[in-house]
Amino acid sequence: ILEFDPAGNLLNSWGGPGQGYDWPSSNHGISLDAKDNVWIGGNGNGDSHILKFTRDGKFLAQFGQAKQPVNSKSTTSFGRVAKISFDVKANEAYVSDGYGNKRVAVIDMNTGAMKRFWGAYGEAPKDTNMGPYNPDAPLIRQFRNPVHCAEPTNDGLVYVCDRPNDRIQVFQKDGKFVKEVQVAPKTRGDGSTWDIAFSRDPQQRYLYLADGKNEKVYVMDRQSLSIITEFGDGGRQPGQFFAVHSIATDSKGNIYTTET
């Protein structure tokens, strides 16, 4: 784990195997909660757990055991977690679960206890391999791997990246399905809906969607899910994207992206 200041200077680094926890074989995603604790998952083989550290790398907790089989109905382990996001008031972590499992899981931020989980359309998740996405076929009632983000909002909703299905599904925080939208629905392969961040105004008016396959970022009206504008293009030069993978906003309205 590398920590930088806004100018890009390296301030601290830590991580790797240690006493009392299983370091993931492939770290995927990094999230800071309101107490500056660092949460990570992993999308490698055997990464069926979540790790929680202090900002300076002190181990706090491991939720789930490593090397567990894919099981989207498990209450004790995960399936190659893509990302963890937080509802601080409810003390809940939303797990994009993920590259192995096909669900959103919600856990207690202190104990890691599973509180609820759901699949596409708020239905019970299934681990059936539905094959590759076909833009000419009806939408399936199941997430495909990876379920790449699950972002709660201030007004009680959760926005989920169903990446290979080119769609964002919106739920209430109890898992009740609200609506969905497809973005660039002809996109095959890695899909179009990679990660979501919100503007920092209280209403979170804007949604920013990273599309790594088409190498751009969409600016969307969060309520209507209509695209307002887009920016970026493929390439190796500054301002160009090559598989724009993750996205975040800061308190000053800046947008940060990563590539893979």
N, C-alpha and C positions, 0 to 999 in steps of 0.2 A: 504494500500500500504506500503510495507516494502522496505527500501533502505539499501543495504549492500555495504561494500567495497570489493575489490577482495579477501581479506582474510576471508570474511564471517562475519565480525563484523557488527552488526546492527547500522546504523548511524541515521536513521530517520524513522518515521512511521506516517501515517495520513490516513484519509478516513472515509467512512461512510456517513450517511445522513447529509445534510447541507442545508443552505439557498440558494434558487435559482436554485436547480438542483435535479434530481431524481437519487439517488444512485441505481445501478443495483441490482436486486435480486440475481444474480450470476455473479460476475465479471469474465470476460473471456478475457485473453490477456492483455498485457501491452506494450506500445510502447513509445519511446522517440524520439521526432523530433530533428532537428538540433539546436533548441533553448533550448533544455532540457525540453520542455513541455511534460507532461505525458498524454497519451491518453488511454482510456479504453472503452471497450464495455461490453456487458453482454449476456450470453446465457440462462438466466432464463426467465420464463414467464413474459411478459410485458416489456422485455428489448429491446425496439425498438429505442434506441438512443445511442449517443456517448458523452462521457464527456472528457473535456480537462482541465488540471490543470497545474500550474507551478510545478517545481520540488519539492518545499516545501509544496505543497498542496493547494495553493490558486486557487479557482475556476475561470476559464477563460470563458468557453463556454459549452453549451449543444446543440448538433446538433440533431434534431429530437425530437418528443414527446414520452414519455413513454406510454406503454399500448396500442399501435396501432396494428391492425391486420396484419397478414402476407400479404404482397403485394409486389411482386418482381418488380412491375412497379412504385412504389411510388417514388416521387421526394422530399418528405418531411419527411420520416421516414425510418427506417431500420427494419431488422428482425432478432434479436438475433445475433449480430455481433461477429465474432470469433476473428478478428485481424485487426489492422490498420497499413499500411506501407506507406512510403512517397517517393515522387519524389520532392526533395527540390527545384531544379531549376525551375520546373513548378508550385511550390507552390500547389501541389495536394496530397491528401491522398487517398490511395487505400484501400477500405473497403472489407474485406471478409464477405459477407453478405448472408448467414451465416448458422445458426442453424434453422432459420425460413424461410427467403428468400433464393432464389437460384440464386445468381448473384454476380458479382463484381460491386461495385459502386465506382465512383471517385468523390471526393468533393473538393471544395476550402478549403485550410487549414485555412484561416482566417475567412471566413463567413459561412462555412459549406454548401454552395450552391451546389446542385447536378449538376455536369457537364456532366456526361454520365454514362451509366451502360450497362451491357451485361450478357448473360447467356452462356451456353456451346456453343462452336464453334462460338462465337460472335453473336449468334442469340438472339432474344428477349427472356428474361427469362419467364418461366412458373412456376406456383405453383402446377402443377399436381403431385399428389403422385404416383410415378411410381413403388412403392413396393420395396421389397428388391433386392439388386444386385444379379444377377445370372451370374457366370463366363462363363456359356455355351451359354448365349444369346448374340445377337449383342449389342454393346455399344449403350446406349441411347443418344439422342441429347439434353440432359438436365443434369444439375448438380443435384446430390442428396445432401441432408443435411448430414453433414455440408459442405459448402464451407469453407475450413479451413485456407487458406492462399492465398494472392495475392501479389506477391513480384516483384516490378519493378527493372530493371537492368540499368546499366550505358549505355548500347547500345540500349535502347529503347524498351525492351521487358518486358512482365509481365508473371510470372510463377504462375499458380493457382493450389492449392491443391483441387482436386475433390475427397474427401477422400473415401467415400463408393464405388466409381467407380474405385478405385485403379489406378487413373491416374493423371498425370500432364498435363495440357493444357497450351500452350504458345501462347501469343497474342502480337500484337503490342499495343502500349499504347492507340491507338484509339479504341481498341476492335476487330481489325481484327485478325481472327484466323490464326495461323502460323503452329502449329503442336501439336502432343500429344504423350505421351508414357504411357503405363501401367507398373506398378511396382508390382511384386508379384500378378499377376492378378487372382490367385485362392483364394485370401484373401476375406473372407466374413465378415459380421458384421460391425465392426468399420472401416474397410478398411485399406489401407497401406500407403496412402500419407497424413501425418499429418501436417508437417510443413517443410519449406524450409529456409535455410540460404546460403549465398554465401561466397566464400573466398574473402579476402580483397584486393587482387591484382587488379590493374586497369581493367584488362580484366575479372575479376570474373570468373576465369577459372573453378573453382570447385563449384559444388552444393552439399549441405549436406541435405539429406532428412531423417526426423524422421519418423519411421514406428512403431507406438505404438502397433499395433495389433501383429506384428511379433517380437516386442521388439528388434529392432536394428536400426542402422543408416547406410544409404548408402552414399558413396562418389561417385559422378557422374561427368562425363565431362559435363559441362553446355551446350555446343553447340550441342553435339551429343546426349545427355541424355543417354549415355551408362554408366553402372555401372562399376566403376573401382575396388572398394573394398567395404567391409562392416565391421562393428564392433558392438559388443554388443551381449548380450544374455539375456534371461529372468531370473529373480531372484531377491532376496531381498538384495544381498550383494553389497559392493562397486564395481562399474564398471559394474554391471548388471542393466537391465532395467525392470521396471514394467509399461507398457503403457507409453513409452517415447513420450511426448506430444508436446513439443516445443523445438526449437533449435535456437541458435544464435552464431555468431562469434565475436571476438573482434579484435582490431588492431594488436595484437601480434600473431594472428593465433590460439588462443585457441577456443575451441568449448564448448558451454554451453548447457545443456539439462535440461528439467524439466519433471517430471512424474506426472501422474494423476491416 
